[in-house]
Amino acid sequence: MMSLHRPLSQLLGACRRKKSRLEVSLETATGFHCRSVCSTSSETEPLEIHKKKVLLWFSHRPLEEKQFGGHFSPETMDVDPLILERKAEERAGPLSSPLQNGSSRSVTVEQLFEPTNTWGDGRGLNVLLYGAVGTGKSTLVRKVVGDWCIGKTLNQFKLLVPFSCEDLGSLSKVASLRDLVSRKYLHLRQHPLLSGTGNQAKDVLFIFNGMEKMNLDFRIGATELCSDPNEPLLPNVVMVNLLRKYLLPEASILVTTRLSALDSIPQKYVSRYAQISGFSDPDRQRAYFSSRLVQQSGAAARNPESNSLIELLYLNLQRESQLGAACFLPSYCWLTCATLHLLHFTDAEAPVRTLTGLYTSFLRLNFGGEVLGTGAGTNVPIQERNASLMLYVVRTVGKLAFDGVTNRRTAFSEKELEQWIGGETKTNEELRQLAMFRTDVLDFFLAPIVESDIYLAEEAVGNDKRQYVFAVPAMQEYLAALYVVLGENKSALEKLTSQVSAAIGQASEDVNKIFDVISMFIPRRVFAVFNILKLFPKLYEKISSGNKGSIAKTMASELFRTEDSYNDDVLDQVEQSLLGVHGPRQKQRSEGQPFELYPIFMGGLLHYGNRVLLQQLGCSIQSNTVAQITKALRKYLVREINKPQPPEELMDLLVLLYEFQNPRVTAEVLASIRAIKLPNIRMTPLKCFVLSSVLTCAPASYQLEEMDLSSCLLDLNMLEMLRSAFRHTHKLKLCDNPLLESGACALLEALPKNQSLTHLSLMHTGLGDQAALQLAQNLQQHKGLLELNVAYNNIGDTAALALVDACRVHPSLHTVHLYLNPLSDAGKQSLYVRGVPESQGGRRVRVLASVTEGTDVSEDWHPILSVILKNASSWDRQRVKEQLKAFLRDLDWGRQQQQSFWKRLHFRRVEKGVRKALQQLEKEAPPPSSGQGP
């Protein structure tokens, strides 16, 4: 009996303990106090949950950060900007340059919350952190919150509550402070630190990011006083009472805002002012670039190239270039990194990214959701109150950019800025918005010319006033293109017709309803006058269609300007604007500044993905506008590409088609292209991806007569990206590229998919015996191959003989080039003998191994010598001279075998041409473009 009673008593005791724990948890949930041990655990648990959840939320990066791949972490990607503590009197008026700090000291966020002598009585600090657009305010807030969550900073605060003023400003219903907190952070519902009892709020830090998005009114008559955190109020009233220190006075507050909203908070409610000044020195900029281009590359193989890019970029920044001035703003550091990443680390497996999409994403990062705010108490319609800030940028700065592109100018005077930006403002509200725009936004796009940048300064010669340029040159072309595509450059007639059409079109709908009823009783000719109402919409449509056609014509004409024909291709120009020009600056034929990105951006803006992003910015490009421009563009592009184009212009066309991202239009344009010749174009991963993507749009039956990628610096990785492009050509030239054995083997694996290949040139590509033997094995996979050029490689006698044997049994191949390979005299003779058909049958293969064939002069001696002379300046001079001397020995031996006087004379003539070429090389003089005729 005792043995049964003991387990029963233990069971009842366990039930009582479980019930006790349940009561404690219920008391905690309802807000009642329990013993000190339980109280401590109940307070700590929500705070730990808060840190985990906030860290998770603030770790989410914008989609634009995927420009750098998936290998990143906030700890390594964020670099602290310069923060300067400012005196209250320094906040007013024009701010001095961050490079001229004067008495201002550099501080950290932790130092901003150190106690001050003028702010006591147990009140928490109110810190106002301000800066221009793009200086990194939101990024800094994200980093501060993340560092607090992991215990790296601001550990004196037990609770940090971040708010977005954009979110708070959108709330129209009243709510108490505790309700605002619990609505966003449910785990903090009824937390004692926010109860207002005692001085518990001293452990709380509120962060309000983007104060300019709220209308704060500190007048007593306009905003009621409240000290109860449970009292429902409008969000702006709650924030005002917090800043007044009337509500939770012990709590500290960090507020971020733009320059134009500095005076929204009276000075007496601010304990410390601080200016976020971006990256004011090249070392901070370099740290930022390294965090994104080196640490986040995700592949060790990329690090050497990444480091070289960083070095070139750093050299350009140290020159006090215009780019260095732009990268004072972290936003432009991001754009620079993203552009270099696009140019050099494009991956065929990654999602398609375009330069236009990059700039559109950049503007969405900085201006997404931004509107032109109105003053407190203004009677402005809600649709105007929420006018898109980006659209205002297009109509002002974009108009200036368009004027510069039209007149081939990049520098603008202060008078021109006054004229183009705000010159037509009339009302007080427009003037107020203009003042805000100039204070907060204008410096984001325009910057004074850096005197050390002599190329930009040349354009401003003769002007005695200060000159301004766009912070990044490509931004001028982007905004000009956006200004045009949005239709902001309409003629006066089109604007008038658009307004009349809209008004009368609406009237005609109402009149037609009456007209349809009355016309049943009265002849229609009586009401013929009503048909005039239908004229205006049709007139507008006709004028509008003509305007869209002119946009397409502008795109084509700007892309193929004769003056720009011999400039570098547009992607090289973009890279030079970032890394600078190293060595002599190339002279351009174009008069004035070339704007070759301008038409490409216009095409890219028509892409659906970019239109979606622009729609989020309040800039709408209508589908019918896209259709009209596309229809006209197809016609103009086909007309232009039927003319001979330099390789650089052809590369720009491919970039335009890639940015356009319209497979149907691309296929129709490709139908008019019979050859893609890009010799001497410095290919990059992006250019290879562009070429491959464009040709992917063509139908399977599409074939080019020739694809010439000679001297394009192709490597193994680029060949992998070009696999699909090689399927569409009869003649493929890859001469003078450092393919080496690995690249050649990769190429041979890709070529079998091309069953229409007739000519393959791999001259001077670093092929060795292994690649030659593999080529011999793969020849039968190309039944239509007629000619193979593997001259000037590292192919020895054995591999060359195997290759010629494979050519002999090939059904169609008739010529193989093997000159300038390390072949012995016996090897050359054997190759000639192998090429001659056997007595029992077989097919003759022309083997071009020297200027002689046995005891005769080769009938192809002149083409061989011409190729050597044409490329000798870029080839290894010593090796070429040795080969020419070998030719002389072959000619001397062959001449001695001849009995005919005329044949010996012919040998002499050929020998004379070879000696002349050799003398020119020995003098290190540029060789002539062609050899001596027979």
JOZINOR-V602313 format. One record per backbone hydrogen bond with DSSP energy under -0.5 kcal/mol. CO is the residue of the C=O (numbers start at 1). NH is the residue of the N-H. E is the energy in kcal/mol with one decimal. If there is no record, write none. Layout:
((CO:NH:E) (CO:NH:E))
This chain:
((1:5:-2.1) (2:6:-2.1) (3:7:-0.9) (4:8:-1.4) (5:9:-2.6) (6:10:-2.3) (7:11:-2.2) (8:12:-2.2) (9:13:-2.4) (10:14:-2.1) (11:15:-2.0) (12:16:-2.3) (13:17:-2.3) (14:18:-2.3) (15:19:-2.5) (16:20:-2.5) (17:21:-2.2) (18:22:-2.0) (19:23:-2.4) (20:24:-2.1) (21:25:-2.1) (22:26:-2.2) (23:27:-2.6) (24:28:-2.2) (25:29:-2.2) (26:30:-1.9) (27:31:-0.6) (27:32:-1.9) (28:31:-0.9) (35:39:-2.6) (36:40:-2.4) (37:41:-1.8) (38:42:-2.4) (39:43:-1.9) (40:44:-2.2) (41:45:-2.2) (42:46:-0.9) (43:47:-1.2) (44:48:-2.3) (45:49:-2.3) (46:50:-2.6) (47:51:-2.4) (48:52:-2.2) (49:53:-2.7) (50:54:-2.9) (51:55:-2.3) (52:56:-1.9) (53:57:-2.6) (54:58:-2.9) (55:59:-0.9) (56:60:-0.6) (57:60:-0.9) (62:65:-1.8) (63:66:-2.0) (64:67:-1.7) (65:68:-1.6) (66:69:-1.8) (70:72:-1.2) (73:76:-1.1) (73:77:-1.9) (74:78:-1.6) (82:277:-3.4) (83:107:-2.5) (84:275:-3.2) (85:105:-0.5) (86:273:-0.8) (87:90:-1.1) (87:91:-0.6) (88:91:-0.9) (97:100:-2.0) (99:101:-0.5) (101:104:-1.9) (105:85:-2.6) (108:112:-1.1) (109:113:-0.5) (110:113:-1.3) (111:114:-1.4) (116:119:-0.7) (119:116:-0.6) (120:123:-1.7) (125:127:-0.6) (125:253:-3.2) (126:128:-0.5) (126:271:-2.1) (126:272:-1.5) (127:129:-0.7) (127:255:-2.9) (128:130:-0.6) (128:274:-2.3) (129:257:-1.8) (130:276:-2.7) (132:135:-1.6) (134:331:-1.8) (136:140:-2.2) (137:141:-2.2) (138:142:-2.4) (139:143:-2.2) (140:144:-2.9) (141:145:-2.7) (142:146:-2.2) (143:147:-2.9) (144:148:-2.3) (145:149:-2.1) (146:150:-1.3) (147:152:-3.2) (147:153:-0.7) (148:151:-1.3) (154:157:-1.6) (156:158:-0.5) (159:205:-2.4) (160:162:-0.6) (161:207:-2.4) (163:165:-0.6) (163:209:-2.4) (164:168:-2.3) (165:169:-2.6) (166:170:-0.8) (167:170:-0.7) (167:171:-0.5) (168:171:-1.2) (175:233:-1.6) (176:180:-2.5) (177:181:-2.2) (178:182:-2.7) (179:183:-2.4) (180:184:-1.2) (181:185:-3.5) (185:188:-2.1) (186:189:-1.7) (188:191:-2.0) (191:194:-1.8) (192:195:-1.6) (197:200:-1.2) (199:202:-1.8) (200:203:-1.7) (201:204:-2.0) (203:158:-0.9) (203:159:-2.4) (204:252:-2.3) (205:161:-3.0) (206:254:-2.9) (207:163:-3.3) (207:209:-0.6) (208:210:-0.5) (208:256:-2.3) (209:165:-2.4) (210:213:-1.9) (211:214:-2.2) (214:216:-1.0) (219:222:-0.9) (219:223:-2.3) (227:229:-0.7) (228:231:-1.7) (229:178:-2.1) (233:175:-3.2) (234:237:-0.7) (234:238:-2.2) (235:239:-2.3) (236:240:-2.0) (237:241:-2.2) (238:242:-1.9) (239:243:-2.3) (240:244:-2.1) (241:246:-2.2) (241:247:-1.9) (242:245:-0.9) (246:248:-0.5) (248:251:-1.7) (249:124:-2.7) (252:206:-2.7) (253:127:-3.0) (254:208:-2.8) (255:129:-3.3) (256:210:-0.6) (256:211:-2.9) (257:131:-1.4) (258:261:-0.9) (259:262:-1.5) (261:264:-1.7) (262:265:-0.9) (264:266:-0.6) (266:269:-1.9) (267:270:-1.8) (269:271:-0.5) (272:128:-2.5) (273:86:-2.0) (274:130:-2.5) (274:276:-0.5) (275:84:-2.8) (275:277:-0.6) (278:82:-3.1) (278:280:-0.9) (281:284:-0.6) (281:285:-1.6) (282:286:-2.9) (283:287:-2.2) (284:288:-2.0) (285:289:-2.6) (286:290:-2.7) (287:291:-1.9) (288:292:-1.2) (289:293:-2.9) (290:294:-1.7) (290:295:-2.3) (294:297:-1.2) (299:302:-1.1) (299:303:-0.6) (300:303:-0.9) (300:304:-0.5) (301:305:-0.5) (302:306:-3.0) (303:307:-3.0) (304:308:-2.0) (305:309:-2.1) (306:310:-2.3) (307:311:-2.2) (308:312:-2.2) (309:313:-2.6) (310:314:-2.8) (311:315:-2.3) (312:316:-1.9) (313:317:-2.1) (314:318:-2.3) (315:319:-0.9) (316:321:-0.9) (317:320:-1.6) (321:325:-1.5) (322:326:-1.9) (323:327:-2.6) (325:328:-1.0) (326:329:-2.0) (328:279:-2.1) (328:330:-0.6) (329:332:-1.1) (329:333:-1.2) (330:334:-2.3) (331:335:-2.0) (332:336:-2.4) (333:337:-2.5) (334:338:-2.8) (335:339:-2.3) (336:340:-2.3) (337:341:-2.6) (338:342:-2.0) (339:343:-2.5) (340:344:-2.3) (341:345:-2.2) (343:686:-1.1) (347:350:-1.1) (354:358:-1.8) (355:359:-2.1) (356:360:-2.5) (357:361:-2.5) (358:362:-2.1) (359:363:-2.0) (360:364:-2.0) (361:365:-2.4) (362:366:-1.4) (363:367:-2.7) (364:368:-1.7) (367:370:-1.9) (370:389:-2.0) (371:373:-1.1) (375:378:-1.7) (378:380:-1.2) (381:384:-0.6) (381:385:-2.5) (382:386:-1.5) (384:387:-1.6) (387:372:-2.6) (388:392:-1.4) (389:393:-2.0) (390:394:-2.3) (391:395:-2.2) (392:396:-1.1) (393:396:-0.5) (393:397:-1.0) (393:398:-2.3) (394:399:-0.5) (396:400:-1.8) (397:401:-2.6) (398:402:-2.5) (399:403:-2.0) (400:404:-2.1) (401:405:-2.5) (402:406:-2.6) (403:407:-1.9) (404:409:-3.1) (405:408:-1.1) (408:593:-0.9) (412:468:-2.9) (413:417:-1.9) (414:418:-2.1) (415:419:-1.9) (416:420:-2.8) (417:421:-2.4) (420:422:-0.8) (422:425:-1.2) (427:431:-2.1) (428:432:-2.5) (429:433:-2.5) (430:434:-2.4) (431:435:-2.3) (432:436:-2.2) (433:437:-2.6) (434:438:-2.8) (435:439:-1.9) (436:440:-2.6) (437:441:-2.3) (437:442:-2.1) (440:133:-1.5) (441:444:-1.7) (441:445:-0.8) (442:445:-1.1) (442:446:-2.3) (445:471:-2.6) (447:469:-2.7) (449:451:-0.5) (450:453:-1.8) (452:454:-1.5) (453:456:-0.5) (453:457:-2.4) (454:458:-1.7) (455:459:-0.5) (456:459:-0.7) (456:460:-0.7) (457:460:-0.7) (458:461:-1.2) (460:463:-1.9) (462:464:-0.6) (466:414:-0.8) (467:449:-2.1) (468:412:-2.5) (469:447:-2.9) (472:475:-1.7) (472:476:-0.8) (473:476:-1.0) (473:477:-1.0) (474:478:-2.3) (475:479:-2.6) (476:480:-2.0) (477:481:-2.2) (478:482:-2.6) (479:483:-2.4) (480:484:-1.8) (481:485:-2.8) (482:486:-2.2) (483:488:-2.0) (483:489:-0.5) (484:487:-1.6) (487:490:-0.8) (491:495:-2.4) (492:496:-2.4) (493:497:-2.8) (494:498:-2.5) (495:499:-2.0) (496:500:-2.6) (497:501:-2.8) (498:502:-2.1) (499:503:-2.2) (500:504:-3.1) (501:505:-2.5) (502:506:-1.6) (503:507:-2.0) (504:508:-3.0) (505:509:-1.2) (506:510:-1.4) (507:511:-2.7) (508:512:-2.5) (509:513:-1.1) (510:514:-1.2) (511:515:-3.1) (512:516:-2.6) (513:517:-1.0) (514:518:-2.7) (515:519:-2.5) (517:520:-1.2) (518:521:-2.3) (518:522:-1.9) (523:526:-1.2) (523:527:-0.5) (524:527:-1.3) (525:528:-1.2) (527:530:-1.4) (528:531:-1.4) (529:532:-1.5) (530:533:-1.3) (531:534:-1.1) (532:535:-1.5) (532:536:-0.7) (533:537:-0.5) (534:538:-1.1) (535:539:-2.7) (536:540:-2.9) (537:541:-2.4) (538:542:-2.3) (539:543:-2.5) (540:544:-3.3) (541:545:-2.5) (542:546:-2.0) (543:547:-2.0) (544:548:-2.3) (545:549:-2.1) (546:550:-1.8) (547:551:-1.7) (548:552:-1.9) (549:553:-2.3) (550:554:-2.4) (551:555:-2.2) (552:556:-2.2) (553:557:-2.7) (554:558:-2.7) (555:559:-1.7) (556:560:-1.7) (558:561:-0.8) (561:564:-1.1) (562:565:-1.4) (564:567:-1.6) (569:572:-0.5) (569:573:-1.9) (570:574:-1.8) (571:575:-1.9) (572:576:-2.5) (573:577:-1.7) (574:578:-0.7) (575:578:-1.0) (575:579:-3.0) (576:580:-1.8) (580:582:-0.6) (581:583:-0.6) (590:592:-0.6) (596:600:-0.6) (597:601:-3.0) (598:602:-1.7) (599:603:-1.9) (600:604:-2.4) (601:605:-2.3) (602:606:-0.6) (603:606:-1.0) (604:607:-1.4) (607:611:-2.0) (608:612:-2.1) (609:613:-1.6) (610:614:-2.5) (611:615:-2.0) (612:616:-1.5) (613:617:-0.8) (614:619:-2.9) (615:618:-1.4) (616:369:-0.6) (618:620:-0.6) (620:622:-0.6) (622:626:-1.8) (623:627:-2.5) (624:628:-2.2) (625:629:-2.4) (626:630:-2.7) (627:631:-2.2) (628:632:-1.8) (629:633:-2.8) (630:634:-2.0) (631:635:-0.9) (632:636:-1.9) (633:637:-2.7) (634:638:-2.0) (635:639:-1.7) (636:640:-1.9) (637:641:-2.5) (638:642:-0.8) (640:643:-1.7) (646:650:-2.1) (647:651:-2.3) (648:652:-1.9) (649:653:-2.0) (650:654:-2.0) (651:655:-2.0) (652:656:-2.3) (653:657:-2.5) (654:658:-2.1) (655:659:-2.9) (656:660:-2.2) (657:661:-1.3) (657:662:-0.6) (662:666:-2.6) (663:667:-2.5) (664:668:-2.0) (665:669:-2.3) (666:670:-2.7) (667:671:-1.4) (669:672:-1.6) (670:673:-1.9) (672:674:-0.6) (674:705:-3.3) (674:706:-0.9) (675:677:-0.6) (676:678:-0.6) (676:708:-2.4) (678:681:-1.5) (680:682:-0.6) (681:683:-1.3) (684:688:-2.5) (685:689:-2.2) (686:690:-2.6) (687:691:-2.6) (688:692:-2.5) (689:693:-2.7) (690:694:-2.5) (691:695:-2.1) (692:696:-1.4) (693:697:-0.7) (694:697:-1.1) (695:698:-1.2) (699:702:-1.8) (704:730:-2.1) (705:731:-0.7) (706:676:-2.4) (707:709:-0.7) (707:733:-2.7) (708:678:-3.1) (709:712:-0.7) (710:680:-2.3) (712:683:-1.7) (715:719:-2.2) (716:720:-1.8) (717:721:-1.4) (718:722:-1.4) (720:723:-0.9) (722:726:-1.5) (723:726:-0.6) (724:727:-1.0) (725:728:-1.4) (726:729:-0.6) (728:704:-3.4) (730:732:-0.5) (730:758:-3.2) (730:759:-2.0) (731:707:-2.8) (731:733:-0.5) (732:734:-0.6) (732:761:-2.6) (733:709:-3.0) (734:737:-0.6) (735:711:-2.5) (736:713:-0.5) (737:739:-2.6) (739:743:-1.8) (740:744:-2.3) (741:745:-2.3) (742:746:-2.1) (743:747:-2.2) (744:748:-2.3) (745:749:-1.5) (746:750:-1.2) (747:751:-2.2) (748:752:-0.7) (750:753:-1.3) (751:754:-2.9) (753:755:-0.8) (754:757:-0.5) (758:786:-3.4) (758:787:-2.0) (759:732:-2.8) (760:762:-0.5) (760:789:-2.5) (761:734:-2.7) (762:765:-0.7) (763:736:-2.3) (765:740:-2.8) (767:794:-2.9) (768:772:-2.1) (769:773:-2.6) (770:774:-2.3) (771:775:-2.3) (772:776:-2.1) (773:777:-1.7) (774:778:-1.7) (775:779:-0.9) (778:781:-1.8) (779:782:-2.0) (781:783:-0.6) (782:785:-1.5) (786:814:-2.6) (786:815:-1.4) (787:760:-2.1) (788:790:-0.6) (788:817:-2.4) (789:762:-3.8) (791:764:-2.3) (794:796:-0.5) (796:800:-2.2) (797:801:-2.6) (798:802:-2.2) (799:803:-2.1) (800:804:-2.3) (801:805:-2.4) (802:806:-1.9) (803:807:-1.8) (804:808:-1.9) (805:809:-1.2) (807:810:-0.7) (814:846:-3.0) (815:788:-2.5) (816:818:-0.5) (816:848:-2.6) (817:790:-2.1) (818:821:-0.7) (819:792:-2.8) (821:823:-2.6) (824:828:-2.4) (825:829:-2.0) (826:830:-2.4) (827:831:-2.3) (828:832:-2.0) (829:833:-2.3) (830:834:-2.8) (831:835:-1.6) (832:836:-0.9) (833:836:-0.8) (835:845:-2.1) (838:841:-1.5) (841:838:-0.8) (845:847:-0.7) (846:816:-2.6) (846:848:-0.7) (847:849:-1.1) (848:818:-3.1) (848:819:-1.3) (851:858:-2.6) (853:856:-1.8) (856:853:-3.2) (858:861:-1.8) (860:864:-2.1) (861:865:-2.5) (862:866:-2.4) (863:867:-2.2) (864:868:-1.9) (865:869:-2.6) (866:870:-2.2) (867:871:-1.5) (868:872:-1.2) (871:874:-1.3) (871:875:-1.2) (875:877:-0.7) (876:880:-2.3) (877:881:-2.6) (878:882:-2.1) (879:883:-2.0) (880:884:-2.4) (881:885:-2.3) (882:886:-1.9) (883:887:-2.1) (884:888:-1.9) (885:889:-2.0) (886:890:-2.3) (887:891:-2.7) (888:892:-2.5) (889:893:-2.5) (890:894:-2.5) (891:895:-2.5) (892:896:-1.7) (893:897:-0.9) (894:897:-0.5) (895:898:-1.1) (900:904:-2.0) (901:905:-2.1) (902:906:-2.1) (903:907:-2.1) (904:908:-1.9) (905:909:-2.1) (906:910:-2.0) (907:911:-2.7) (908:912:-2.4) (909:913:-1.6) (910:914:-2.0) (911:915:-2.5) (912:916:-2.1) (913:917:-1.8) (914:918:-2.2) (915:919:-2.6) (916:920:-1.9) (917:921:-1.8) (918:922:-2.3) (919:923:-1.7) (920:925:-2.3) (921:924:-1.4))
